[in-house]
Amino acid sequence: MIQVLIKNTLTGDIYEVPFTSINYVEELNNGRSGTIDFDYMAIKAIASIYKKTVTDLFTAVLTEISILLDGTIIFVGVVSEYRRSLDASGNYSLTVAVVDYFALLQKRRTGSTTITFTATDPATIPWSLIHASQILNAYSDLGITQGVAQTTATTVTIDYKNAEIKQEIVNLSNANANNSFDIDIDNTKKLNVYVPYKGTLRPEIILDVSNIITQSVDIPLVLNMTNSVFYTGQGINNDIAIATAQSPNSVMSAYKLLEDVVSNSTVSDSTLLASLALRYLMNNQAPLLQVTLSHFSDTLKITNYDVGDFLIINIPEENISNGQYRVRRRTVSIDSAGTITAELYMLIF
C-alpha cells in the first residue's frame, strides 16, 4: 500500500492525500527529487474540510511530503514547485515537484566570512558546514542530524566564502574526489558519510530474464573519454593551482591521446586537486559499460536494496554473466493502482 502524507512544518499538522502517480529519482551522492500528480478535485475537497485552499495546503509554508510503502517511508522531502492547470475539456490537473533535504542545501551558503579547514579529514567537513548553517538563528534549523560518521585516511586544506553547501559537499565526495566518501541524507533526515563507499554486494539479488522488464546498454566512446586531464584550482593567470593526471600508455594506446581541462576555483590544496584530477581520469579514461534496466517491485522490492548497492546481472547479449553492477541512479514510478516500477542506471564494478 502506498500513502502520501503532507506536513505543515510550522504547525505540525499532517494530512494523507490521494495521488494519481508518483515519479522520483535517487542518485548516488546527489540526493533525490521527483513529482507527484494529484486529482485536483479530490485534494480540493480535502482542503475545504480544513478550511484551506489547495494552494495553501501545499505552499503556505515549507511543506514536507512523505511517501510510504506498507508503512515504511521510501521518500521524504519538501514541496519545491506547485503546478495547477485546466485543459480545454474543463479538467483540472495538479502536479507538485518535491526535493529531498540534501537539495535544500542548495539554498545554504557558507557565509561572507572566509571559513578555512586546515589539514582536515574531508569526511568531517559536510557535517561541519551543515551544522554551522543550522544554528545561525531560529529559522535555520532544517532538522538534519548526524548519522553515520566515518572518516578517511586523508586530509585537505580548503577555503569557503559564500559557497553553496550542497555543491561543496558533492565536490568533496566520491562523485568528484578519489579515495573520498559517499554521502546521503536519509529518510530520517540523518546525514550519513560512508567510507570508502555506500552499499554492499547483494549476491541474493539477481537481475535476469525472469525479472528484467526492459534493458539497454550504452558505451560512450571517444568524445566522452579523457585519458589526460589538466585540473585547475584557485588563482589567476600564472598563479593558478593545477594538477595533471594521465593514463598509462597501455590505456592510451587503444584510443590515442584524449585531453580535457577541468576547473574548480575553490580548491588550492594540491592533494585535493590531485585527487579530483585522478577521480575525473578514472571516471572517463575507459569506455565504461552503462546498463539501464527496469523491474517491478513485486518481483524485486525496492526496499530490499538501495542506491549504492552492487547487484548481480545476467544479460547474455552483452556477455554479462553474473556481473556485479552498482546502482548509481534509481527512478521509481508508482501509478494510481500502487504498481511500482524501478529503472536502474548501473556501471560495471
N, C-alpha and C positions, 0 to 999 in steps of 0.2 A: 504494500500500500504506500502510495506517495502522498505526502502532505506538504503544503506550502504555508508557512507562518510568516506574518509580518509583525514587526515590533516597533512601537513608538519608543525611541531611545530616550525621550525626555520624560514620559510618564511611566514607561514600562509596560503599557498595555499591549497585549498580544492578540492577534486575530488570525484565525485559519480561513484561508480564501481558496476558492476553486480555481483551477487553471485549465487551459486547453493544450498547451505544450510548453516544454522546457528544453533549453539547449544551453549547455555551459562547457567551457574549455578549461582544463587543468594542464599547466605546463611547468615542467621541472625548472625551479629557480626563477619562475616568472609569475607565479600566482594563478588566480582563477577569475574568469569573467563569463557572463552569459546573458541570455534574455529569457523572459517568461511571458508567454501570451495568456491573456485572461479573457473570459467572457465579460465584456464591459457591463452589460445589464445586470448580470449576477453580482458583480462587485458593487454596482450602484445600489442594489437592494441591500447588501450588507452594510454599506456606508450609511445609508439612511437610517438603519436601526440604531446606529450610534450617533445619529445627528451630525454626520460629516459628509463632505463631498468626496467623490472618488479621488480628486486631485489632492485634497488634504490628507487622505488616508496614506498616500504614497510620498507626498512631497512637503508636508508642513514642517517636518523636522527630519533629521537624519534617520532614515527608516531602514531597519535591519530586516533582511529576508533569510529564512532558513528553509532548506529543502530536506525532508526526512524520508527515508526508505525504511518501512517497517519499524518506525520509532527511532532509527539511527540517523543522526544528522550527516548528510553527504555533501552539503554546501551551506556555508554561512557567509553573508556579505551584506552590502548595503545597496539601496537604490541609487543608480548613477544617472538614469535618464527615464523620463516618462513620456510616452508617445500614444496619444489617442487620435483615432481617425474615423471618418464617416465616409462610406463609399456611395456610389451612385444609386445603389439599391436601398439605401437607408440603413445599412448595417454598420454598427459601431465595432471597432476593434481597439484593444488596449495591449500595448507591449511595454514592458518595463525592463530596462537594462540593469544588470547587477554586477558589482565588482567585489572582490574579497578585501580583507583588511590590509593585505600586503599592497594592493593597488592604491589604497588611501594614502600610503606613504609617498605617493607622487605629489601630494599636497602638503608635505612637510619639508622644511629646509633646515640646514644646519645652523643658520643664523649669520648675521653680518660680521660677527667677530670670528676671526680665523681659529679653527679648532685643529690642534695638531696631535696626532698619535705618533709617538716616538718608540721605535723598536717594539711594536705591539703585535701580538698574535692577531691576524686578521679575523679569525673566527669570533673574537670578543668584540669587534667593532660594531657589528649590526645592533646588538642589544644596547651598547653604549649610546649609539645615535638615536635609537627608538626611545629608550628610557628618558634621555635628555629632552626629547621633543614632547613627551607626555607629562612632564612635571613643570611646564612653563607657567601654566595657570589652570584655573578650574575647568576650562573648556578644552584643554589639550589632551586629556586622558582618553585614549581610544579603547582602553580596557585590554590592551595587549600585555601579556605577561611572559615571563621567561620559562621555556620548557627545556627541551634537550639542549645542553650547552657543552658541546665537545670542543676540543682545541686541536690546533695543528702544531707542527714542529717548526713553523716558520715565523718570521717577524717582518713587519713593514713599518715604514715611516711615511705618513701621508697627511696632507693638509686639506681641510674643508672650509669653504666660505660660501654661504648661500647655496649650498649644493642640495640637489634633490635626494632625499634619503633612500627612496626605493632604488633609484638608478645606481647610487654609490654602493649599495649592498649587492646588487646584481653584478656590478663591476668586480667586486672582491670575490664573488662566488665561483664555483666551478664552471659557470656559464662562460666566464671570460678568463679566469686565472688558473694556472696549473697548480696541482697539489694543494688545493684550497678546500672548500666546503660546499655542501648543498644546503639549501635553506627553504623553509616554508613557515607560514602562519596557519596553523591547523584550525579545525572546526571548533576548538575550544578557545581560540584566539591566543594560543601559545606560540611564541617564536621558537622554532627548533633549528639548531645548527648541527649538521651531520658531517662527521669526518671519517673516512675520506669521501663518502658519498651516502646519499639516502637510498634505502631499498636493499633488498636481498634477492638472491636467486630463488625462484619459486618452482622447483622441479616437479611439483604436483600439478602445475598448471601447464597444459599442452594445448596449443592452438594448431588445429589441423583441419582437414576437410570436414570433420564431424561438427565443428562449431564455428568455423570462419564463414561469415556471410559473404563478404566482399574482400578483395585484396588487390593491392597494386605494389609494384616495385619501381623505384626511381633511383637512377645513378647519375647525379650531376657530374659533368666532366670539366674539361679544361678551363672554361670561362668562370667556373665556380671553384676552381682549385688554386692553391697557393703553396709553393714549396720554398719560397724565400720571402721573408717579411721584414719590413722596417717599421718598428713600433715606436712612435714618438710620444713624448710626455710633456711636462711643463717646460716653459721657457720661450724665448723669442730669438729669431734669427739663428746665429751660430751657437747660442746658449741652450738650444732645445735638447732636452734629455732624449736619448734614443737607445733602443735595444734592437739587435738583429737576431734572427734565427733562420737557419737554413737546413733543409732536409739532407740526409746522407745522399751521396752520389747514386747509390743503389735505388733510391726512391726517385730522384730527379731524372735519371736516365730514361725512364719509360715515357715521361710526358714533357721533357725538356724544362727549361727554366720558366717558372711562372711566379711573377713578383707582385707584391701588394705593399701599400703603405697604409698603416692604421694609426690613429691618434687617440690619445686620452689626455687632455690638457690638465687634468687634476693630479697626475702622477709625476713625482720627481724621484721617488725611491727606485734605485737601479735594480734591486732584487725583485720588486713587484713588477717593474717594467719588463724585465726578462721573463717573469712568469706569465705575464699577459701575452708576450710575443710567442712563447713556447706553446701556450694553450691554443692560440689562433692557428699556429702551424699544425698542431696535432689534429685540430678540427677540420683542416682544409687541405692537407697535403696529399690525401688519397681519395679516390672515388668511392666514398662510403655508400654502402647499400642501404637505402632508406625504404622501409616497409610500412605500408599503411594498410590496416585491416580492420574489419568490424565484426562484432559478435553481439548476440542478445544476452541480456543479463540473466535470463532464465537458464542458460546453459553455462555461463560463467559469471557469477555475481560480481558486480563492480566493487562490492565491499570485501571481496576475497583477495584483492591485490590493490596496489597503489601506484601512482606515478613514481618512477624511480626504480621499481622492481624489475628484475630480469625474468622473462617468461620464455618457455620453450616453444619454438615454432617449427612446423614442418610445411614447406612449400616446395614440392618436387620440381615445379617448373624452373626454379632458380637454384636447384640442387641444395636447398636448405633442408637438412635432416637433423632434427633435434638441436637447431641453432639457438644460442642464447642471445636474446634481443632485449634491450632495455626500453621500457615505456618512457618516452620523453614528453609525450603530449597525449592527452585523452580528451575526446569530445563526447559528451554524454547527451543523448536525446531521449526525451520522455514524451509520449503522446498522451492524449486525454484518457485513454484506457489504462495508462500506467505501464505500457510496454517500454522497456528501456533498451536502447541500443548504444553501444560504445564503439567509437572509432579510435584506434590506437595508431600513433605515429612512433615508429621504433627505429633504432640504429643498431647495427651489429655490435656485439660486445667484443 
